[in-house]
Amino acid sequence: QIEIIPCKVCGDKSSGVHYGVITCEGCKGFFRRSQSTVVNYQCPRNKACVVDRVNRNRCQYCRLQKCLKLGMSRDAQIEIIPCKVCGDKSSGVHYGVITCEGCKGFFRRSQSTVVNYQCPRNKACVVDRVNRNRCQYCRLQKCLKLGMSRD
């Protein structure tokens, strides 16, 4: 079972960490557009609109306020979120899990060929930034346990 990480703004399927927050493509684009021009959004409903996948386009004011409340910023650094596999600086959601470029590439390579990794240490290796390349078996098992999948 793959864990689909929802967009923190509207709940739709996320595509990565954008402007410091896990969001979908729609909310990423909305926030980018709101930051690139001078906007003066107005709320027609007491500034308490529901911002979800179905209603996210109904009130730009409330959607932008939710983005800002969640911490979206043009200057945000993605590195503040660690890779779930090894703890290094993440680069986004890859194969369903927040990972760094190294773990993304490792998982991609493990799925593109037939692999038969073996663990020399009782299948209990520490997988962190320093040791992640020492045991491919344990690293792949950690990727799979976290829910990484090609689908």
CNS distance restraints for C-alpha pairs under 8 A (distance, minus, plus):
assign (resid   1 and name CA) (resid 147 and name CA) 6.83 0.50 0.50
assign (resid   2 and name CA) (resid  96 and name CA) 6.77 0.50 0.50
assign (resid   2 and name CA) (resid 147 and name CA) 5.04 0.50 0.50
assign (resid   2 and name CA) (resid 148 and name CA) 6.83 0.50 0.50
assign (resid   2 and name CA) (resid 149 and name CA) 6.78 0.50 0.50
assign (resid   3 and name CA) (resid  96 and name CA) 6.45 0.50 0.50
assign (resid   3 and name CA) (resid  97 and name CA) 7.80 0.50 0.50
assign (resid   3 and name CA) (resid 147 and name CA) 6.07 0.50 0.50
assign (resid   4 and name CA) (resid  13 and name CA) 6.63 0.50 0.50
assign (resid   4 and name CA) (resid  14 and name CA) 7.66 0.50 0.50
assign (resid   4 and name CA) (resid  96 and name CA) 6.11 0.50 0.50
assign (resid   5 and name CA) (resid  13 and name CA) 6.39 0.50 0.50
assign (resid   5 and name CA) (resid  14 and name CA) 5.88 0.50 0.50
assign (resid   5 and name CA) (resid  22 and name CA) 8.00 0.50 0.50
assign (resid   5 and name CA) (resid  96 and name CA) 7.04 0.50 0.50
assign (resid   5 and name CA) (resid  97 and name CA) 7.81 0.50 0.50
assign (resid   6 and name CA) (resid  10 and name CA) 7.94 0.50 0.50
assign (resid   6 and name CA) (resid  11 and name CA) 4.87 0.50 0.50
assign (resid   6 and name CA) (resid  12 and name CA) 5.46 0.50 0.50
assign (resid   6 and name CA) (resid  13 and name CA) 4.81 0.50 0.50
assign (resid   6 and name CA) (resid  14 and name CA) 5.14 0.50 0.50
assign (resid   6 and name CA) (resid  22 and name CA) 7.65 0.50 0.50
assign (resid   6 and name CA) (resid  23 and name CA) 7.28 0.50 0.50
assign (resid   6 and name CA) (resid  24 and name CA) 7.73 0.50 0.50
assign (resid   7 and name CA) (resid  11 and name CA) 4.55 0.50 0.50
assign (resid   7 and name CA) (resid  12 and name CA) 5.23 0.50 0.50
assign (resid   7 and name CA) (resid  13 and name CA) 5.79 0.50 0.50
assign (resid   7 and name CA) (resid  14 and name CA) 4.61 0.50 0.50
assign (resid   7 and name CA) (resid  15 and name CA) 7.99 0.50 0.50
assign (resid   7 and name CA) (resid  22 and name CA) 5.65 0.50 0.50
assign (resid   7 and name CA) (resid  23 and name CA) 4.08 0.50 0.50
assign (resid   7 and name CA) (resid  24 and name CA) 5.25 0.50 0.50
assign (resid   8 and name CA) (resid  21 and name CA) 7.10 0.50 0.50
assign (resid   8 and name CA) (resid  22 and name CA) 5.92 0.50 0.50
assign (resid   8 and name CA) (resid  23 and name CA) 5.81 0.50 0.50
assign (resid   8 and name CA) (resid  70 and name CA) 7.65 0.50 0.50
assign (resid   9 and name CA) (resid  23 and name CA) 6.56 0.50 0.50
assign (resid   9 and name CA) (resid  27 and name CA) 7.02 0.50 0.50
assign (resid   9 and name CA) (resid  51 and name CA) 7.08 0.50 0.50
assign (resid   9 and name CA) (resid  52 and name CA) 7.21 0.50 0.50
assign (resid   9 and name CA) (resid  63 and name CA) 7.55 0.50 0.50
assign (resid   9 and name CA) (resid  66 and name CA) 6.45 0.50 0.50
assign (resid   9 and name CA) (resid  67 and name CA) 6.21 0.50 0.50
assign (resid   9 and name CA) (resid  70 and name CA) 7.66 0.50 0.50
assign (resid  10 and name CA) (resid  27 and name CA) 7.61 0.50 0.50
assign (resid  10 and name CA) (resid  51 and name CA) 5.62 0.50 0.50
assign (resid  10 and name CA) (resid  52 and name CA) 3.98 0.50 0.50
assign (resid  10 and name CA) (resid  53 and name CA) 5.00 0.50 0.50
assign (resid  10 and name CA) (resid  56 and name CA) 6.47 0.50 0.50
assign (resid  11 and name CA) (resid  52 and name CA) 5.95 0.50 0.50
assign (resid  11 and name CA) (resid  53 and name CA) 5.94 0.50 0.50
assign (resid  12 and name CA) (resid  24 and name CA) 6.27 0.50 0.50
assign (resid  12 and name CA) (resid  52 and name CA) 7.61 0.50 0.50
assign (resid  12 and name CA) (resid  53 and name CA) 5.45 0.50 0.50
assign (resid  13 and name CA) (resid  23 and name CA) 7.81 0.50 0.50
assign (resid  13 and name CA) (resid  24 and name CA) 5.86 0.50 0.50
assign (resid  14 and name CA) (resid  22 and name CA) 6.35 0.50 0.50
assign (resid  14 and name CA) (resid  23 and name CA) 4.84 0.50 0.50
assign (resid  14 and name CA) (resid  24 and name CA) 3.95 0.50 0.50
assign (resid  14 and name CA) (resid  25 and name CA) 7.11 0.50 0.50
assign (resid  15 and name CA) (resid  22 and name CA) 7.53 0.50 0.50
assign (resid  15 and name CA) (resid  23 and name CA) 6.29 0.50 0.50
assign (resid  15 and name CA) (resid  24 and name CA) 5.03 0.50 0.50
assign (resid  15 and name CA) (resid  25 and name CA) 6.15 0.50 0.50
assign (resid  15 and name CA) (resid  92 and name CA) 7.99 0.50 0.50
assign (resid  15 and name CA) (resid  93 and name CA) 6.48 0.50 0.50
assign (resid  16 and name CA) (resid  22 and name CA) 5.52 0.50 0.50
assign (resid  16 and name CA) (resid  23 and name CA) 6.10 0.50 0.50
assign (resid  16 and name CA) (resid  24 and name CA) 7.03 0.50 0.50
assign (resid  16 and name CA) (resid  92 and name CA) 4.72 0.50 0.50
assign (resid  16 and name CA) (resid  93 and name CA) 4.55 0.50 0.50
assign (resid  16 and name CA) (resid  94 and name CA) 7.69 0.50 0.50
assign (resid  16 and name CA) (resid  98 and name CA) 7.79 0.50 0.50
assign (resid  17 and name CA) (resid  21 and name CA) 5.13 0.50 0.50
assign (resid  17 and name CA) (resid  22 and name CA) 4.19 0.50 0.50
assign (resid  17 and name CA) (resid  23 and name CA) 6.13 0.50 0.50
assign (resid  17 and name CA) (resid  78 and name CA) 6.56 0.50 0.50
assign (resid  17 and name CA) (resid  91 and name CA) 7.62 0.50 0.50
assign (resid  17 and name CA) (resid  92 and name CA) 5.14 0.50 0.50
assign (resid  17 and name CA) (resid  93 and name CA) 6.80 0.50 0.50
assign (resid  18 and name CA) (resid  22 and name CA) 6.10 0.50 0.50
assign (resid  18 and name CA) (resid  23 and name CA) 6.23 0.50 0.50
assign (resid  18 and name CA) (resid  28 and name CA) 6.09 0.50 0.50
assign (resid  18 and name CA) (resid  72 and name CA) 7.76 0.50 0.50
assign (resid  18 and name CA) (resid  78 and name CA) 7.48 0.50 0.50
assign (resid  19 and name CA) (resid  28 and name CA) 7.66 0.50 0.50
assign (resid  19 and name CA) (resid  72 and name CA) 5.14 0.50 0.50
assign (resid  19 and name CA) (resid  73 and name CA) 5.16 0.50 0.50
assign (resid  19 and name CA) (resid  74 and name CA) 5.59 0.50 0.50
assign (resid  19 and name CA) (resid  75 and name CA) 6.93 0.50 0.50
assign (resid  19 and name CA) (resid  76 and name CA) 5.07 0.50 0.50
assign (resid  19 and name CA) (resid  77 and name CA) 7.09 0.50 0.50
assign (resid  19 and name CA) (resid  78 and name CA) 7.38 0.50 0.50
assign (resid  20 and name CA) (resid  71 and name CA) 6.86 0.50 0.50
assign (resid  20 and name CA) (resid  72 and name CA) 5.51 0.50 0.50
assign (resid  20 and name CA) (resid  73 and name CA) 6.56 0.50 0.50
assign (resid  20 and name CA) (resid  76 and name CA) 4.85 0.50 0.50
assign (resid  20 and name CA) (resid  77 and name CA) 5.91 0.50 0.50
assign (resid  20 and name CA) (resid  78 and name CA) 5.51 0.50 0.50
assign (resid  20 and name CA) (resid  80 and name CA) 7.91 0.50 0.50
assign (resid  21 and name CA) (resid  70 and name CA) 7.14 0.50 0.50
assign (resid  21 and name CA) (resid  71 and name CA) 6.86 0.50 0.50
assign (resid  21 and name CA) (resid  72 and name CA) 5.86 0.50 0.50
assign (resid  23 and name CA) (resid  27 and name CA) 6.11 0.50 0.50
assign (resid  23 and name CA) (resid  28 and name CA) 6.21 0.50 0.50
assign (resid  24 and name CA) (resid  28 and name CA) 6.18 0.50 0.50
assign (resid  25 and name CA) (resid  29 and name CA) 6.10 0.50 0.50
assign (resid  26 and name CA) (resid  30 and name CA) 6.12 0.50 0.50
assign (resid  27 and name CA) (resid  31 and name CA) 6.01 0.50 0.50
assign (resid  28 and name CA) (resid  32 and name CA) 6.17 0.50 0.50
assign (resid  29 and name CA) (resid  33 and name CA) 6.10 0.50 0.50
assign (resid  30 and name CA) (resid  34 and name CA) 6.13 0.50 0.50
assign (resid  31 and name CA) (resid  35 and name CA) 6.26 0.50 0.50
assign (resid  31 and name CA) (resid  64 and name CA) 6.92 0.50 0.50
assign (resid  31 and name CA) (resid  67 and name CA) 7.27 0.50 0.50
assign (resid  32 and name CA) (resid  36 and name CA) 6.25 0.50 0.50
assign (resid  32 and name CA) (resid  74 and name CA) 7.74 0.50 0.50
assign (resid  33 and name CA) (resid  37 and name CA) 6.61 0.50 0.50
assign (resid  34 and name CA) (resid  38 and name CA) 7.33 0.50 0.50
assign (resid  34 and name CA) (resid  39 and name CA) 6.32 0.50 0.50
assign (resid  34 and name CA) (resid  64 and name CA) 7.64 0.50 0.50
assign (resid  35 and name CA) (resid  74 and name CA) 7.31 0.50 0.50
assign (resid  41 and name CA) (resid  60 and name CA) 6.11 0.50 0.50
assign (resid  41 and name CA) (resid  61 and name CA) 4.83 0.50 0.50
assign (resid  42 and name CA) (resid  59 and name CA) 7.93 0.50 0.50
assign (resid  42 and name CA) (resid  60 and name CA) 7.51 0.50 0.50
assign (resid  42 and name CA) (resid  61 and name CA) 5.52 0.50 0.50
assign (resid  43 and name CA) (resid  47 and name CA) 5.51 0.50 0.50
assign (resid  43 and name CA) (resid  59 and name CA) 6.24 0.50 0.50
assign (resid  43 and name CA) (resid  60 and name CA) 7.48 0.50 0.50
assign (resid  43 and name CA) (resid  61 and name CA) 5.48 0.50 0.50
assign (resid  43 and name CA) (resid  62 and name CA) 6.78 0.50 0.50
assign (resid  44 and name CA) (resid  59 and name CA) 7.73 0.50 0.50
assign (resid  45 and name CA) (resid  49 and name CA) 6.53 0.50 0.50
assign (resid  47 and name CA) (resid  61 and name CA) 7.59 0.50 0.50
assign (resid  47 and name CA) (resid  62 and name CA) 6.16 0.50 0.50
assign (resid  48 and name CA) (resid  62 and name CA) 6.95 0.50 0.50
assign (resid  49 and name CA) (resid  59 and name CA) 6.97 0.50 0.50
assign (resid  49 and name CA) (resid  62 and name CA) 6.07 0.50 0.50
assign (resid  50 and name CA) (resid  55 and name CA) 6.74 0.50 0.50
assign (resid  50 and name CA) (resid  56 and name CA) 7.61 0.50 0.50
assign (resid  50 and name CA) (resid  62 and name CA) 7.91 0.50 0.50
assign (resid  51 and name CA) (resid  55 and name CA) 5.70 0.50 0.50
assign (resid  51 and name CA) (resid  56 and name CA) 4.77 0.50 0.50
assign (resid  51 and name CA) (resid  59 and name CA) 7.96 0.50 0.50
assign (resid  51 and name CA) (resid  62 and name CA) 7.11 0.50 0.50
assign (resid  51 and name CA) (resid  63 and name CA) 6.03 0.50 0.50
assign (resid  51 and name CA) (resid  66 and name CA) 7.87 0.50 0.50
assign (resid  52 and name CA) (resid  56 and name CA) 5.19 0.50 0.50
assign (resid  55 and name CA) (resid  59 and name CA) 7.88 0.50 0.50
assign (resid  56 and name CA) (resid  60 and name CA) 7.76 0.50 0.50
assign (resid  56 and name CA) (resid  63 and name CA) 6.52 0.50 0.50
assign (resid  57 and name CA) (resid  63 and name CA) 7.91 0.50 0.50
assign (resid  59 and name CA) (resid  63 and name CA) 6.30 0.50 0.50
assign (resid  60 and name CA) (resid  64 and name CA) 6.01 0.50 0.50
assign (resid  61 and name CA) (resid  65 and name CA) 6.21 0.50 0.50
assign (resid  62 and name CA) (resid  66 and name CA) 6.12 0.50 0.50
assign (resid  63 and name CA) (resid  67 and name CA) 6.29 0.50 0.50
assign (resid  64 and name CA) (resid  68 and name CA) 6.23 0.50 0.50
assign (resid  65 and name CA) (resid  69 and name CA) 6.00 0.50 0.50
assign (resid  66 and name CA) (resid  70 and name CA) 6.13 0.50 0.50
assign (resid  67 and name CA) (resid  71 and name CA) 6.56 0.50 0.50
assign (resid  67 and name CA) (resid  72 and name CA) 5.47 0.50 0.50
assign (resid  68 and name CA) (resid  72 and name CA) 5.16 0.50 0.50
assign (resid  68 and name CA) (resid  73 and name CA) 7.15 0.50 0.50
assign (resid  72 and name CA) (resid  76 and name CA) 6.98 0.50 0.50
assign (resid  78 and name CA) (resid  89 and name CA) 7.73 0.50 0.50
assign (resid  78 and name CA) (resid  90 and name CA) 6.65 0.50 0.50
assign (resid  78 and name CA) (resid  91 and name CA) 6.34 0.50 0.50
assign (resid  78 and name CA) (resid  92 and name CA) 7.45 0.50 0.50
assign (resid  79 and name CA) (resid  89 and name CA) 4.76 0.50 0.50
assign (resid  79 and name CA) (resid  90 and name CA) 5.64 0.50 0.50
assign (resid  79 and name CA) (resid  91 and name CA) 7.02 0.50 0.50
assign (resid  80 and name CA) (resid  89 and name CA) 7.05 0.50 0.50
assign (resid  80 and name CA) (resid  90 and name CA) 7.81 0.50 0.50
assign (resid  81 and name CA) (resid  89 and name CA) 6.58 0.50 0.50
assign (resid  81 and name CA) (resid  90 and name CA) 5.91 0.50 0.50
assign (resid  82 and name CA) (resid  86 and name CA) 7.99 0.50 0.50
assign (resid  82 and name CA) (resid  87 and name CA) 4.91 0.50 0.50
assign (resid  82 and name CA) (resid  88 and name CA) 5.53 0.50 0.50
assign (resid  82 and name CA) (resid  89 and name CA) 4.96 0.50 0.50
assign (resid  82 and name CA) (resid  90 and name CA) 5.17 0.50 0.50
assign (resid  82 and name CA) (resid  98 and name CA) 7.68 0.50 0.50
assign (resid  82 and name CA) (resid  99 and name CA) 7.31 0.50 0.50
assign (resid  82 and name CA) (resid 100 and name CA) 7.72 0.50 0.50
assign (resid  83 and name CA) (resid  87 and name CA) 4.54 0.50 0.50
assign (resid  83 and name CA) (resid  88 and name CA) 5.26 0.50 0.50
assign (resid  83 and name CA) (resid  89 and name CA) 5.84 0.50 0.50
assign (resid  83 and name CA) (resid  90 and name CA) 4.66 0.50 0.50
assign (resid  83 and name CA) (resid  91 and name CA) 8.00 0.50 0.50
assign (resid  83 and name CA) (resid  98 and name CA) 5.67 0.50 0.50
assign (resid  83 and name CA) (resid  99 and name CA) 4.11 0.50 0.50
assign (resid  83 and name CA) (resid 100 and name CA) 5.24 0.50 0.50
assign (resid  84 and name CA) (resid  97 and name CA) 7.12 0.50 0.50
assign (resid  84 and name CA) (resid  98 and name CA) 5.90 0.50 0.50
assign (resid  84 and name CA) (resid  99 and name CA) 5.80 0.50 0.50
assign (resid  84 and name CA) (resid 146 and name CA) 7.69 0.50 0.50
assign (resid  85 and name CA) (resid  99 and name CA) 6.55 0.50 0.50
assign (resid  85 and name CA) (resid 103 and name CA) 7.00 0.50 0.50
assign (resid  85 and name CA) (resid 127 and name CA) 7.09 0.50 0.50
assign (resid  85 and name CA) (resid 128 and name CA) 7.21 0.50 0.50
assign (resid  85 and name CA) (resid 139 and name CA) 7.58 0.50 0.50
assign (resid  85 and name CA) (resid 142 and name CA) 6.49 0.50 0.50
assign (resid  85 and name CA) (resid 143 and name CA) 6.23 0.50 0.50
assign (resid  85 and name CA) (resid 146 and name CA) 7.69 0.50 0.50
assign (resid  86 and name CA) (resid 103 and name CA) 7.61 0.50 0.50
assign (resid  86 and name CA) (resid 127 and name CA) 5.66 0.50 0.50
assign (resid  86 and name CA) (resid 128 and name CA) 3.99 0.50 0.50
assign (resid  86 and name CA) (resid 129 and name CA) 5.00 0.50 0.50
assign (resid  86 and name CA) (resid 132 and name CA) 6.50 0.50 0.50
assign (resid  87 and name CA) (resid 128 and name CA) 5.98 0.50 0.50
assign (resid  87 and name CA) (resid 129 and name CA) 5.97 0.50 0.50
assign (resid  88 and name CA) (resid 100 and name CA) 6.26 0.50 0.50
assign (resid  88 and name CA) (resid 128 and name CA) 7.65 0.50 0.50
assign (resid  88 and name CA) (resid 129 and name CA) 5.51 0.50 0.50
assign (resid  89 and name CA) (resid  99 and name CA) 7.82 0.50 0.50
assign (resid  89 and name CA) (resid 100 and name CA) 5.75 0.50 0.50
assign (resid  90 and name CA) (resid  98 and name CA) 6.44 0.50 0.50
assign (resid  90 and name CA) (resid  99 and name CA) 4.89 0.50 0.50
assign (resid  90 and name CA) (resid 100 and name CA) 3.93 0.50 0.50
assign (resid  90 and name CA) (resid 101 and name CA) 7.05 0.50 0.50
assign (resid  91 and name CA) (resid  98 and name CA) 7.50 0.50 0.50
assign (resid  91 and name CA) (resid  99 and name CA) 6.28 0.50 0.50
assign (resid  91 and name CA) (resid 100 and name CA) 5.07 0.50 0.50
assign (resid  91 and name CA) (resid 101 and name CA) 6.17 0.50 0.50
assign (resid  92 and name CA) (resid  98 and name CA) 5.45 0.50 0.50
assign (resid  92 and name CA) (resid  99 and name CA) 6.13 0.50 0.50
assign (resid  92 and name CA) (resid 100 and name CA) 7.13 0.50 0.50
assign (resid  93 and name CA) (resid  97 and name CA) 5.09 0.50 0.50
assign (resid  93 and name CA) (resid  98 and name CA) 4.19 0.50 0.50
assign (resid  93 and name CA) (resid  99 and name CA) 6.18 0.50 0.50
assign (resid  94 and name CA) (resid  98 and name CA) 6.09 0.50 0.50
assign (resid  94 and name CA) (resid  99 and name CA) 6.22 0.50 0.50
assign (resid  94 and name CA) (resid 104 and name CA) 6.13 0.50 0.50
assign (resid  94 and name CA) (resid 148 and name CA) 7.73 0.50 0.50
assign (resid  95 and name CA) (resid 104 and name CA) 7.65 0.50 0.50
assign (resid  95 and name CA) (resid 148 and name CA) 5.10 0.50 0.50
assign (resid  95 and name CA) (resid 149 and name CA) 5.22 0.50 0.50
assign (resid  95 and name CA) (resid 150 and name CA) 5.71 0.50 0.50
assign (resid  95 and name CA) (resid 151 and name CA) 7.35 0.50 0.50
assign (resid  96 and name CA) (resid 147 and name CA) 6.73 0.50 0.50
assign (resid  96 and name CA) (resid 148 and name CA) 5.47 0.50 0.50
assign (resid  96 and name CA) (resid 149 and name CA) 6.66 0.50 0.50
assign (resid  97 and name CA) (resid 146 and name CA) 7.09 0.50 0.50
assign (resid  97 and name CA) (resid 147 and name CA) 6.80 0.50 0.50
assign (resid  97 and name CA) (resid 148 and name CA) 5.89 0.50 0.50
assign (resid  99 and name CA) (resid 103 and name CA) 6.10 0.50 0.50
assign (resid  99 and name CA) (resid 104 and name CA) 6.20 0.50 0.50
assign (resid 100 and name CA) (resid 104 and name CA) 6.18 0.50 0.50
assign (resid 101 and name CA) (resid 105 and name CA) 6.09 0.50 0.50
assign (resid 102 and name CA) (resid 106 and name CA) 6.12 0.50 0.50
assign (resid 103 and name CA) (resid 107 and name CA) 6.02 0.50 0.50
assign (resid 104 and name CA) (resid 108 and name CA) 6.17 0.50 0.50
assign (resid 105 and name CA) (resid 109 and name CA) 6.11 0.50 0.50
assign (resid 106 and name CA) (resid 110 and name CA) 6.15 0.50 0.50
assign (resid 107 and name CA) (resid 111 and name CA) 6.31 0.50 0.50
assign (resid 107 and name CA) (resid 140 and name CA) 6.92 0.50 0.50
assign (resid 107 and name CA) (resid 143 and name CA) 7.27 0.50 0.50
assign (resid 108 and name CA) (resid 112 and name CA) 6.30 0.50 0.50
assign (resid 109 and name CA) (resid 113 and name CA) 6.70 0.50 0.50
assign (resid 110 and name CA) (resid 114 and name CA) 7.38 0.50 0.50
assign (resid 110 and name CA) (resid 115 and name CA) 6.33 0.50 0.50
assign (resid 110 and name CA) (resid 140 and name CA) 7.66 0.50 0.50
assign (resid 111 and name CA) (resid 115 and name CA) 7.98 0.50 0.50
assign (resid 111 and name CA) (resid 150 and name CA) 7.57 0.50 0.50
assign (resid 117 and name CA) (resid 136 and name CA) 6.10 0.50 0.50
assign (resid 117 and name CA) (resid 137 and name CA) 4.84 0.50 0.50
assign (resid 118 and name CA) (resid 135 and name CA) 7.90 0.50 0.50
assign (resid 118 and name CA) (resid 136 and name CA) 7.50 0.50 0.50
assign (resid 118 and name CA) (resid 137 and name CA) 5.51 0.50 0.50
assign (resid 119 and name CA) (resid 123 and name CA) 5.52 0.50 0.50
assign (resid 119 and name CA) (resid 135 and name CA) 6.22 0.50 0.50
assign (resid 119 and name CA) (resid 136 and name CA) 7.50 0.50 0.50
assign (resid 119 and name CA) (resid 137 and name CA) 5.49 0.50 0.50
assign (resid 119 and name CA) (resid 138 and name CA) 6.77 0.50 0.50
assign (resid 120 and name CA) (resid 135 and name CA) 7.77 0.50 0.50
assign (resid 121 and name CA) (resid 125 and name CA) 6.54 0.50 0.50
assign (resid 123 and name CA) (resid 137 and name CA) 7.60 0.50 0.50
assign (resid 123 and name CA) (resid 138 and name CA) 6.16 0.50 0.50
assign (resid 124 and name CA) (resid 138 and name CA) 7.00 0.50 0.50
assign (resid 125 and name CA) (resid 135 and name CA) 6.99 0.50 0.50
assign (resid 125 and name CA) (resid 138 and name CA) 6.08 0.50 0.50
assign (resid 126 and name CA) (resid 131 and name CA) 6.76 0.50 0.50
assign (resid 126 and name CA) (resid 132 and name CA) 7.66 0.50 0.50
assign (resid 126 and name CA) (resid 138 and name CA) 7.89 0.50 0.50
assign (resid 127 and name CA) (resid 131 and name CA) 5.67 0.50 0.50
assign (resid 127 and name CA) (resid 132 and name CA) 4.79 0.50 0.50
assign (resid 127 and name CA) (resid 135 and name CA) 7.99 0.50 0.50
assign (resid 127 and name CA) (resid 138 and name CA) 7.11 0.50 0.50
assign (resid 127 and name CA) (resid 139 and name CA) 6.04 0.50 0.50
assign (resid 127 and name CA) (resid 142 and name CA) 7.86 0.50 0.50
assign (resid 128 and name CA) (resid 132 and name CA) 5.21 0.50 0.50
assign (resid 131 and name CA) (resid 135 and name CA) 7.83 0.50 0.50
assign (resid 132 and name CA) (resid 136 and name CA) 7.71 0.50 0.50
assign (resid 132 and name CA) (resid 139 and name CA) 6.50 0.50 0.50
assign (resid 133 and name CA) (resid 139 and name CA) 7.93 0.50 0.50
assign (resid 135 and name CA) (resid 139 and name CA) 6.31 0.50 0.50
assign (resid 136 and name CA) (resid 140 and name CA) 6.00 0.50 0.50
assign (resid 137 and name CA) (resid 141 and name CA) 6.21 0.50 0.50
assign (resid 138 and name CA) (resid 142 and name CA) 6.13 0.50 0.50
assign (resid 139 and name CA) (resid 143 and name CA) 6.28 0.50 0.50
assign (resid 140 and name CA) (resid 144 and name CA) 6.22 0.50 0.50
assign (resid 141 and name CA) (resid 145 and name CA) 6.01 0.50 0.50
assign (resid 142 and name CA) (resid 146 and name CA) 6.15 0.50 0.50
assign (resid 143 and name CA) (resid 147 and name CA) 6.56 0.50 0.50
assign (resid 143 and name CA) (resid 148 and name CA) 5.50 0.50 0.50
assign (resid 144 and name CA) (resid 148 and name CA) 5.15 0.50 0.50
assign (resid 144 and name CA) (resid 149 and name CA) 7.13 0.50 0.50
